[in-house]
Amino acid sequence: MAVEIRGLPVAASAPRVPLRRRLYGLGSIFGKTVRDSRAGMLVVTALLGVLIVAGGITMSSTYGTLEARRELAAMSQDMPPMLRGMYGNPLDVDTLGGFISWHYGAYFALLAGLWSILALSSVLAGEARRGSLDFAVATPRSRRSIALEKVAGHATAIGLGMVVVAVVAWVTGVVGARLPGDSISPAAAISFAIGLGIRTLVAGSVAFAVAPFLGRGAAAGIAGALMLGGYVIHSYRTVVPAFDTLADATWFSWTADHVPLAGSTDWAGIGITAVVCLVLLAIGIEGFARRDVGVTIPLPVPRLPRALLGVHGPLGRSFGDLLPTALAWGVGLGIYGVLMAAASQSLLDALDASPAMAEIFRNLIPGIDITTAAGFLQLAFAEIGFVLIGLAAATFIAGRSSDETSGRLELQLATPLTRARWAVASGAAVWMAIALVTLLLAACVALGVASVGQDPMTPALGTLVLALYGAALAGIGVGVAGVSRASFAMPAVLALTIGTFLLDLLAPILRLPDWVGQLALTAHLGEPMVGTWDGVGVAVCVVLAIGGLVVGAIGMRRRDVGA
């Protein structure tokens, strides 16, 4: 009997995905990366746009007359080097574009750079850790093309955001112009956006280059330290002579003369930064192509004491997991704090030599004696300190939530450990991590203040208010994770941190009703660096911290893990 042998049916080729659907992330790694970047792009673009508009409103309302502009220009030129380090080199600050670049330039670079660091440190390493990158590697695409599409997707997101920034800057110049020189030309707005985009991408490219070798966390930490350290070194190079030799190695120095909104461009500096950026991205792409997916080089670190290895119950395990991150945050904030405290001597010397200037500062900032190191820290450090401790709290909450999102919590709950106990213990571990960061910061601030011969105890104790604020944010994050989903906790803490900062910053600028500004929790914490504490704000922080743990524990008992 004859047997008919037929060939197996050939599967139809995959249908071609239209361009519109590719941009939604279907059929294209590039499109998926752009789609995944939407939230970060929208948030950062909105923040940058708000700062530009706020600068325009301030200039047109507060400094709307020629006399006020002259006083502003004179004040900026007479500022001591320490305050110039805070704001940057004043260039045509009597114009709208110059004022925006001078007053908000640091916020532009640091906020956008932080977004790029977080995105590019995890765009490959984060997916490799979760295992989702294995599916992309299993396709016929080469690893280099995968990495290249990932980078191109993030660069496109930056480009789209910078288009919006350029439009906002141009419109602000058109609407807010009050005096000759205030208008911002389209060319100046585009040049400003290009420069900011390159600064943003170079910060992320550092993380992208390091991530294939050391992993997501170490890459983000190294890139963040280089960005913040580079800003401090460049800004205070005239105050601290030792910084002068290091400043030329930072991209802040390379692009310092590129201030298009003030009429100054330096395309050579932008070009150098772009070349460095391309080299770093190439290192990251080649590192990903040549190394095993998800395999990183372990960093040699000292062995932890047995009590901190995380083998003594849920509290010890959670704190042990957060300890390296807490130490990194504590050391980073401590270095910044000690530099700010020690460098206050230059301002104090300038005020001693100019009693008239000291009187001006007392009138501008009533209730704070700026002629002391504690007063200077309240002016120059406290506001950014609340933001930094909030970002640290968001990082710790993300680490806590990863137990649930990665599936590790299910293994823990297979033991006699209850959900409520885990929620409380892991939340308390976040408190302990925040406390460790604050203690390191307090010690460094005390060291810096003591180095200028002043009382170190008052500003050191003032940093404890930062710990209470961070604990309150952590409590909110634990509560959100308990009643909704663990993946919502970190965005909630991050949104509260940035929202509080913007509310505190913009309420007086936009002349909003007093009750609007009072919605910010930081408005009720007094001036802790000079020893003035607000009991109501402290009590609210305690209630939010403890109440969040209670709500989180109750919520964990009522919902499914991972739901």
C-alpha positions as CSV (number, residue, x, y, z in Angstrom):
1,M,0.0,0.0,0.0
2,A,1.4,3.3,-1.1
3,V,1.9,6.0,1.5
4,E,1.5,9.6,0.4
5,I,4.0,11.8,2.0
6,R,3.1,15.5,2.1
7,G,5.2,18.4,3.2
8,L,4.4,20.2,6.4
9,P,2.4,23.3,5.8
10,V,4.5,26.4,5.8
11,A,3.4,29.0,8.3
12,A,2.3,32.3,6.9
13,S,4.8,35.1,7.5
14,A,4.0,37.5,10.2
15,P,1.8,40.4,9.0
16,R,3.4,43.7,8.5
17,V,2.7,46.1,11.4
18,P,1.6,49.6,10.3
19,L,3.7,52.5,11.4
20,R,1.0,53.9,13.5
21,R,0.8,50.7,15.5
22,R,4.6,50.5,15.8
23,L,4.6,53.9,17.5
24,Y,2.2,52.4,20.0
25,G,4.8,49.7,20.8
26,L,3.5,46.8,18.6
27,G,6.0,45.0,16.5
28,S,8.9,47.3,17.2
29,I,11.4,47.5,20.2
30,F,11.9,51.1,19.3
31,G,8.1,51.8,19.4
32,K,7.7,49.9,22.7
33,T,10.5,51.9,24.3
34,V,8.9,55.2,23.2
35,R,5.6,54.0,24.6
36,D,7.2,53.0,27.9
37,S,8.8,56.4,28.1
38,R,5.6,58.3,27.8
39,A,4.9,58.8,31.6
40,G,8.4,60.0,32.4
41,M,8.5,62.2,29.3
42,L,5.2,63.8,30.2
43,V,6.1,64.4,33.9
44,V,9.5,65.8,33.2
45,T,8.3,68.0,30.3
46,A,5.5,69.3,32.4
47,L,7.9,70.2,35.2
48,L,10.3,71.9,32.9
49,G,7.5,73.8,31.3
50,V,6.1,74.9,34.7
51,L,9.5,76.2,35.7
52,I,9.9,78.2,32.5
53,V,6.4,79.7,32.8
54,A,7.1,80.5,36.5
55,G,10.3,82.3,35.6
56,G,8.4,84.3,33.0
57,I,5.7,85.3,35.5
58,T,8.2,86.3,38.1
59,M,10.2,88.4,35.7
60,S,7.1,90.2,34.3
61,S,5.4,90.8,37.6
62,T,8.2,91.3,40.2
63,Y,10.7,92.8,37.9
64,G,8.5,94.5,35.4
65,T,10.1,97.9,35.5
66,L,13.4,99.2,34.3
67,E,14.4,100.3,37.8
68,A,13.7,96.8,39.2
69,R,15.7,95.2,36.4
70,R,18.7,97.4,37.2
71,E,18.5,96.5,40.9
72,L,18.3,92.8,40.0
73,A,21.3,93.1,37.7
74,A,23.3,94.9,40.4
75,M,22.3,92.4,43.1
76,S,23.3,89.5,40.9
77,Q,26.7,91.0,40.2
78,D,27.3,91.9,43.9
79,M,26.4,88.4,45.2
80,P,29.3,86.6,46.9
81,P,30.8,83.5,45.2
82,M,28.8,81.1,47.5
83,L,25.5,82.4,46.3
84,R,26.7,82.5,42.7
85,G,27.4,78.9,43.1
86,M,23.8,78.3,44.1
87,Y,22.3,80.0,41.0
88,G,25.1,80.0,38.5
89,N,26.9,82.7,36.6
90,P,24.6,85.7,36.1
91,L,24.4,86.5,32.4
92,D,22.0,89.2,31.2
93,V,19.7,88.5,34.2
94,D,17.9,91.7,33.5
95,T,16.2,90.0,30.5
96,L,13.5,87.4,30.7
97,G,15.5,84.7,29.1
98,G,18.6,85.4,31.1
99,F,16.7,85.4,34.3
100,I,15.1,82.0,33.5
101,S,18.5,80.5,32.6
102,W,20.1,81.9,35.7
103,H,17.4,81.2,38.3
104,Y,16.2,77.8,37.1
105,G,19.2,76.4,35.1
106,A,20.2,73.9,37.7
107,Y,16.7,72.6,38.1
108,F,16.5,72.1,34.3
109,A,19.6,70.0,34.1
110,L,19.2,68.0,37.3
111,L,15.5,67.1,36.9
112,A,15.9,66.0,33.2
113,G,19.2,64.3,33.9
114,L,17.6,62.3,36.8
115,W,14.9,61.0,34.4
116,S,17.4,59.9,31.8
117,I,19.5,58.2,34.4
118,L,16.6,56.2,35.8
119,A,15.4,55.3,32.3
120,L,18.7,54.3,30.7
121,S,20.0,52.4,33.8
122,S,17.0,50.1,33.6
123,V,16.1,50.0,29.9
124,L,18.3,46.9,29.4
125,A,19.6,45.9,32.9
126,G,16.1,46.2,34.5
127,E,14.4,44.1,31.8
128,A,17.3,41.5,32.0
129,R,16.7,41.2,35.8
130,R,13.0,40.7,35.3
131,G,13.5,38.2,32.6
132,S,11.5,40.0,29.9
133,L,14.6,40.7,27.8
134,D,15.0,37.0,27.2
135,F,12.0,37.1,24.8
136,A,13.6,39.9,22.7
137,V,17.0,38.1,22.6
138,A,15.3,34.9,21.4
139,T,14.1,36.7,18.2
140,P,16.3,36.9,15.1
141,R,17.3,40.4,16.1
142,S,20.9,40.9,17.1
143,R,21.7,42.2,20.5
144,R,23.3,45.3,19.1
145,S,20.1,46.2,17.2
146,I,18.0,45.6,20.3
147,A,20.2,47.9,22.4
148,L,20.3,50.5,19.6
149,E,16.5,50.6,19.3
150,K,16.2,51.0,23.1
151,V,18.6,53.9,23.0
152,A,16.9,55.4,20.0
153,G,13.5,55.1,21.7
154,H,14.7,57.0,24.8
155,A,16.5,59.6,22.7
156,T,13.3,60.1,20.7
157,A,11.4,60.6,24.0
158,I,13.9,63.2,25.0
159,G,13.6,64.9,21.6
160,L,9.8,65.0,21.8
161,G,10.0,66.5,25.3
162,M,12.5,69.1,24.2
163,V,10.2,70.2,21.3
164,V,7.6,71.0,23.9
165,V,10.2,72.8,26.0
166,A,11.3,74.9,23.0
167,V,7.7,75.9,22.3
168,V,7.0,76.8,25.9
169,A,10.1,78.9,26.1
170,W,9.3,80.8,22.9
171,V,5.7,81.4,23.9
172,T,6.8,82.6,27.4
173,G,9.1,85.1,25.7
174,V,6.4,86.4,23.5
175,V,3.7,86.6,26.1
176,G,5.9,87.7,29.1
177,A,8.0,90.3,27.3
178,R,7.7,93.7,29.1
179,L,10.9,95.5,28.2
180,P,13.3,95.4,25.2
181,G,15.4,92.2,25.1
182,D,12.7,90.1,26.8
183,S,11.5,88.4,23.7
184,I,12.9,84.9,23.0
185,S,13.4,84.1,19.3
186,P,12.5,80.7,17.9
187,A,16.2,80.1,17.2
188,A,17.1,80.8,20.8
189,A,14.4,78.5,22.1
190,I,15.5,75.7,19.8
191,S,19.1,76.2,20.8
192,F,18.1,76.1,24.5
193,A,16.2,72.8,24.0
194,I,19.0,71.2,22.0
195,G,21.5,72.0,24.7
196,L,19.2,70.8,27.5
197,G,18.5,67.6,25.5
198,I,22.2,66.8,25.2
199,R,22.8,67.5,28.9
200,T,19.9,65.2,29.6
201,L,21.2,62.4,27.4
202,V,24.8,62.5,28.6
203,A,23.7,61.9,32.2
204,G,21.7,58.9,31.2
205,S,24.5,57.6,28.9
206,V,26.8,57.2,31.9
207,A,24.2,54.9,33.5
208,F,23.7,53.1,30.2
209,A,27.5,52.4,29.8
210,V,27.8,51.1,33.3
211,A,24.6,49.0,33.5
212,P,25.8,46.0,31.5
213,F,28.8,45.5,33.7
214,L,27.5,46.5,37.2
215,G,23.7,46.3,37.0
216,R,20.9,48.8,37.3
217,G,21.3,50.0,40.8
218,A,25.0,50.6,40.7
219,A,24.7,52.3,37.3
220,A,22.1,54.7,38.5
221,G,24.1,55.4,41.7
222,I,27.3,56.1,39.8
223,A,25.6,58.3,37.2
224,G,23.6,60.2,39.8
225,A,26.8,60.8,41.9
226,L,28.7,62.0,38.8
227,M,25.8,64.3,37.9
228,L,25.3,65.8,41.3
229,G,29.0,65.9,42.1
230,G,29.7,67.5,38.7
231,Y,27.2,70.2,39.4
232,V,28.6,70.9,42.9
233,I,32.2,70.9,41.7
234,H,31.4,73.2,38.7
235,S,29.2,75.6,40.7
236,Y,31.6,76.0,43.7
237,R,34.9,76.0,41.8
238,T,35.5,79.6,42.7
239,V,34.7,78.9,46.4
240,V,36.7,75.7,46.9
241,P,40.1,75.9,45.1
242,A,40.4,72.1,45.1
243,F,37.4,71.9,42.8
244,D,39.0,74.0,40.1
245,T,41.1,71.2,38.7
246,L,38.2,68.8,38.6
247,A,35.6,71.1,37.2
248,D,36.9,70.9,33.6
249,A,36.1,67.2,33.6
250,T,32.3,67.7,34.0
251,W,29.8,68.3,31.3
252,F,28.4,71.3,33.3
253,S,31.7,73.1,32.6
254,W,31.7,72.0,28.9
255,T,28.3,73.5,28.4
256,A,28.5,76.4,30.8
257,D,28.8,79.0,28.0
258,H,25.8,77.7,26.1
259,V,23.0,80.0,27.4
260,P,20.9,80.7,24.3
261,L,18.1,82.4,26.2
262,A,20.6,85.0,27.4
263,G,22.1,85.4,23.9
264,S,25.2,83.2,24.4
265,T,25.8,80.0,22.4
266,D,28.7,77.5,22.6
267,W,28.2,74.8,20.0
268,A,31.7,73.6,20.5
269,G,30.9,72.7,24.1
270,I,27.6,71.1,23.1
271,G,29.5,69.1,20.4
272,I,32.1,67.8,22.8
273,T,29.3,66.7,25.2
274,A,27.5,65.0,22.3
275,V,30.6,63.1,21.2
276,V,31.2,61.9,24.8
277,C,27.5,60.9,24.9
278,L,27.9,58.8,21.7
279,V,31.0,57.1,23.0
280,L,29.3,56.1,26.3
281,L,26.2,54.8,24.5
282,A,28.5,52.8,22.2
283,I,30.2,51.3,25.2
284,G,26.8,50.3,26.6
285,I,25.6,48.8,23.4
286,E,28.8,46.8,22.9
287,G,28.9,45.7,26.6
288,F,25.3,44.4,26.2
289,A,26.2,42.6,23.0
290,R,29.3,40.8,24.4
291,R,28.1,39.9,27.9
292,D,25.6,37.3,29.1
293,V,22.2,38.8,29.7
294,G,21.7,39.7,33.3
295,V,25.2,38.7,34.4
296,T,27.0,41.5,36.2
297,I,30.3,42.0,37.9
298,P,29.9,41.8,41.7
299,L,31.4,44.8,43.5
300,P,33.8,44.0,46.3
301,V,32.3,45.3,49.5
302,P,33.1,44.7,53.1
303,R,31.1,41.9,54.7
304,L,28.2,43.0,56.7
305,P,27.9,42.2,60.4
306,R,25.8,39.1,61.2
307,A,23.0,41.3,62.7
308,L,22.6,43.1,59.3
309,L,22.6,40.0,57.0
310,G,18.8,39.8,57.0
311,V,18.4,36.4,58.7
312,H,16.6,37.5,61.8
313,G,12.9,37.8,60.7
314,P,11.1,40.0,58.2
315,L,12.4,43.3,59.7
316,G,16.1,42.3,59.6
317,R,15.7,40.8,56.1
318,S,14.0,43.9,54.7
319,F,16.5,46.3,56.3
320,G,19.4,44.2,55.1
321,D,18.1,44.5,51.5
322,L,17.8,48.3,51.9
323,L,21.1,48.8,53.7
324,P,23.4,49.2,50.7
325,T,21.0,51.7,49.1
326,A,20.7,53.6,52.3
327,L,24.4,53.8,52.8
328,A,24.8,55.1,49.2
329,W,22.1,57.8,49.8
330,G,23.6,58.7,53.2
331,V,27.1,59.1,51.9
332,G,26.0,61.1,48.9
333,L,23.8,63.5,50.9
334,G,26.5,63.7,53.6
335,I,29.1,64.8,51.1
336,Y,26.7,67.5,49.7
337,G,25.8,68.6,53.3
338,V,29.4,68.9,54.5
339,L,30.4,70.8,51.4
340,M,27.5,73.3,51.8
341,A,28.2,73.7,55.5
342,A,32.0,74.2,55.1
343,A,31.6,76.5,52.1
344,S,29.3,78.8,54.1
345,Q,32.5,80.5,55.4
346,S,32.9,82.5,52.2
347,L,29.4,84.0,52.6
348,L,29.9,84.8,56.2
349,D,33.2,86.5,55.4
350,A,31.5,88.6,52.7
351,L,28.7,89.6,55.0
352,D,31.1,90.6,57.8
353,A,32.9,92.8,55.3
354,S,29.7,94.4,54.1
355,P,27.2,95.2,56.9
356,A,24.9,96.8,54.3
357,M,24.6,93.5,52.4
358,A,23.9,91.6,55.6
359,E,21.1,94.0,56.3
360,I,19.6,93.5,52.9
361,F,19.6,89.7,53.5
362,R,17.9,90.2,56.9
363,N,15.2,92.2,55.2
364,L,14.7,89.7,52.4
365,I,14.6,86.7,54.7
366,P,13.0,87.8,58.0
367,G,13.4,85.4,60.9
368,I,16.6,83.8,59.6
369,D,20.0,85.1,60.6
370,I,21.9,84.6,57.3
371,T,25.1,85.6,59.0
372,T,25.3,82.2,60.6
373,A,26.2,78.8,59.1
374,A,22.8,77.5,60.3
375,G,21.0,80.3,58.6
376,F,22.8,79.7,55.4
377,L,22.0,76.0,55.4
378,Q,18.3,76.8,56.0
379,L,18.4,79.1,52.9
380,A,20.6,77.0,50.6
381,F,20.1,73.4,51.8
382,A,16.8,72.8,53.5
383,E,14.5,73.1,50.4
384,I,16.6,70.8,48.3
385,G,17.1,68.5,51.3
386,F,13.3,67.8,51.5
387,V,13.4,66.9,47.8
388,L,16.4,64.6,48.2
389,I,15.0,62.8,51.2
390,G,11.7,62.3,49.3
391,L,13.6,60.8,46.4
392,A,15.4,58.5,48.8
393,A,12.1,57.5,50.4
394,A,10.7,56.7,46.9
395,T,13.8,54.5,46.2
396,F,13.3,52.6,49.5
397,I,9.6,52.1,48.8
398,A,10.4,50.8,45.3
399,G,12.8,48.3,46.9
400,R,10.1,47.2,49.4
401,S,7.5,46.9,46.6
402,S,9.9,44.7,44.5
403,D,9.4,41.9,47.0
404,E,5.8,41.6,45.9
405,T,6.2,42.5,42.2
406,S,9.0,40.0,41.7
407,G,7.2,37.2,43.5
408,R,9.6,36.9,46.5
409,L,6.8,37.8,48.9
410,E,4.9,34.6,48.0
411,L,7.9,32.5,49.2
412,Q,8.0,34.5,52.5
413,L,4.3,34.0,53.1
414,A,4.7,30.3,52.7
415,T,6.2,30.4,56.2
416,P,4.1,31.3,59.3
417,L,4.7,35.0,58.5
418,T,1.4,36.8,58.2
419,R,0.7,39.5,55.6
420,A,0.0,42.2,58.2
421,R,3.3,41.4,60.0
422,W,5.2,41.6,56.7
423,A,3.6,44.9,55.8
424,V,4.5,46.5,59.2
425,A,8.0,45.0,59.3
426,S,8.9,46.0,55.8
427,G,7.5,49.5,56.4
428,A,9.5,49.8,59.6
429,A,12.6,48.8,57.6
430,V,12.0,51.7,55.3
431,W,11.9,54.0,58.3
432,M,15.2,52.6,59.5
433,A,16.8,53.2,56.1
434,I,15.6,56.8,56.2
435,A,16.9,57.2,59.7
436,L,20.3,55.9,58.7
437,V,20.5,58.3,55.8
438,T,19.6,61.2,58.1
439,L,22.1,60.2,60.8
440,L,24.9,60.2,58.2
441,L,23.7,63.5,56.9
442,A,23.5,65.0,60.4
443,A,27.1,63.9,61.2
444,C,28.4,65.4,58.0
445,V,26.5,68.7,58.5
446,A,27.8,68.9,62.1
447,L,31.4,68.3,60.8
448,G,31.0,71.0,58.2
449,V,29.5,73.6,60.6
450,A,32.2,72.8,63.2
451,S,34.9,73.4,60.6
452,V,33.8,77.1,60.4
453,G,33.9,77.5,64.2
454,Q,30.1,77.6,64.9
455,D,27.6,75.5,66.9
456,P,27.0,72.3,65.0
457,M,24.2,70.9,67.2
458,T,21.3,73.1,66.0
459,P,21.6,72.3,62.2
460,A,22.5,68.7,62.9
461,L,19.3,68.2,65.0
462,G,17.4,70.1,62.3
463,T,18.1,67.3,59.8
464,L,15.9,65.1,62.0
465,V,12.9,67.0,60.5
466,L,14.0,65.6,57.2
467,A,13.7,62.1,58.6
468,L,10.2,62.8,59.9
469,Y,9.2,64.1,56.5
470,G,10.7,61.0,54.7
471,A,8.9,58.7,57.2
472,A,5.6,60.4,56.4
473,L,6.1,59.9,52.7
474,A,7.1,56.3,53.3
475,G,4.0,55.8,55.4
476,I,1.9,57.1,52.5
477,G,3.7,54.7,50.1
478,V,3.0,51.7,52.4
479,G,-0.6,52.7,52.6
480,V,-1.0,53.0,48.9
481,A,0.7,49.7,48.3
482,G,-1.7,48.1,50.9
483,V,-5.0,49.4,49.5
484,S,-4.2,49.3,45.8
485,R,-1.1,47.7,44.2
486,A,2.6,47.6,45.1
487,S,3.6,49.1,41.8
488,F,1.6,52.3,42.6
489,A,3.6,53.0,45.8
490,M,6.8,54.5,44.4
491,P,5.0,56.7,41.8
492,A,2.7,58.0,44.6
493,V,5.7,59.0,46.8
494,L,7.6,60.5,43.9
495,A,4.5,62.5,42.8
496,L,4.0,63.8,46.4
497,T,7.7,64.8,46.6
498,I,7.8,66.7,43.3
499,G,4.3,68.1,43.8
500,T,5.2,69.5,47.3
501,F,8.4,71.0,45.9
502,L,6.5,72.7,43.1
503,L,3.7,73.9,45.3
504,D,6.2,75.4,47.8
505,L,8.2,77.0,44.9
506,L,5.4,78.3,42.7
507,A,2.7,79.4,45.2
508,P,4.5,82.7,46.1
509,I,5.7,83.2,42.5
510,L,2.2,82.9,41.1
511,R,0.7,84.8,44.0
512,L,-1.7,82.0,44.8
513,P,-3.9,82.3,47.9
514,D,-2.2,81.6,51.2
515,W,-4.2,78.4,51.8
516,V,-2.9,76.9,48.6
517,G,0.7,77.3,49.7
518,Q,-0.2,75.9,53.1
519,L,-1.2,72.6,51.4
520,A,2.5,71.7,51.2
521,L,3.6,69.7,54.2
522,T,7.0,71.3,54.1
523,A,5.3,74.7,54.8
524,H,4.4,73.4,58.3
525,L,7.9,72.2,59.3
526,G,9.4,75.5,60.4
527,E,13.0,76.4,59.8
528,P,14.7,73.3,61.4
529,M,18.3,74.3,60.5
530,V,18.1,77.3,62.8
531,G,16.2,75.4,65.5
532,T,12.7,76.6,64.7
533,W,10.4,73.5,64.6
534,D,6.7,73.5,63.9
535,G,4.9,71.2,66.3
536,V,1.8,70.8,64.1
537,G,3.9,69.8,61.1
538,V,5.9,67.3,63.1
539,A,2.7,65.8,64.5
540,V,1.2,65.4,61.0
541,C,4.4,63.6,59.9
542,V,4.1,61.2,62.8
543,V,0.4,60.5,62.1
544,L,1.1,60.0,58.4
545,A,4.0,57.6,59.1
546,I,2.2,55.5,61.6
547,G,-1.2,55.7,60.0
548,G,0.3,54.6,56.6
549,L,1.7,51.4,58.2
550,V,-1.7,50.6,59.8
551,V,-3.6,51.2,56.6
552,G,-1.0,49.2,54.6
553,A,-1.3,46.3,57.1
554,I,-5.1,46.2,56.9
555,G,-5.0,46.5,53.1
556,M,-2.6,43.6,52.8
557,R,-5.0,41.4,54.7
558,R,-7.9,42.2,52.4
559,R,-6.3,41.8,48.9
560,D,-4.5,39.2,46.9
561,V,-0.7,39.3,46.7
562,G,0.4,40.8,43.4
563,A,-3.1,42.0,42.6
